[in-house]
Structure formats: C-alpha cells, structure tokens
Amino acid sequence: MTKIPSVEEVICEWDKKHSIGINVEQWHDLRDMLQDLTADRLALLTELRDSGLLEDKLYEQGGGYRLGDPTHTVYEKGNNHGHNTLARNIKAHLDELMKSIK
C-alpha cells in the first residue's frame, strides 16, 4: 500500500533535495501549509469513502414471489458479489490511506 508521507517527512525530503537549509520560520510556514494540504487530502478521502458510491447494492432475488403476491419482489442486501466485494475492498484501502495520513 502507498503510504502518504507525514508533514515532517515532506519537509525533510524537500530540504534534502534542494540543499538550502530551512530556517525555523520557513519550517513553520511549510509545516502549516502542508498540514492544511493534509487536512484537505483526508477530507477528500473521507468524502469518497462516505459518498454512498461504495455501499452494498441490493439485488433482485430470482422468482420474486412471496405470500402469493406475484408482483412482490424480494430484495436482499449483500448478494451483488462483484460490486459489493470491490466496494468493500476500496473502502478498506481508503481507510488504510486515511490512517497513514494521521
């Protein structure tokens, strides 16, 4: 799984790459900016996870007859295996990404 780097990791990597030496004021400015970006990334992942797109889908059970009513269709949750398995895996991955941000 891809780990989303912490604010400190990003600043240190940036400082090493550019070899300019970050003073205390620059460090605080970068930290504040990256913490805002981190909060935005976390909000985006949370919105995607909670959007409803990854919820279990109902599927129409074969036959659809119950109690003598031929127009009644029985729906069951969790039997649309293709979508539901994929959705659960995506949600789990989003949860892991979100944990790596904090």
Number of C-alpha atoms within 10 A of each C-alpha: 7 8 11 17 13 15 19 14 11 15 19 13 11 14 14 12 9 9 9 9 12 16 8 9 9 12 16 13 11 17 17 13 12 17 15 13 13 18 13 12 16 19 13 13 17 15 11 15 20 12 10 9 10 18 15 18 17 15 14 13 12 9 10 13 13 11 6 7 9 10 9 12 14 14 14 12 11 15 16 14 13 10 15 18 15 13 18 15 13 15 19 13 15 17 14 15 18 18 12 15 15 12
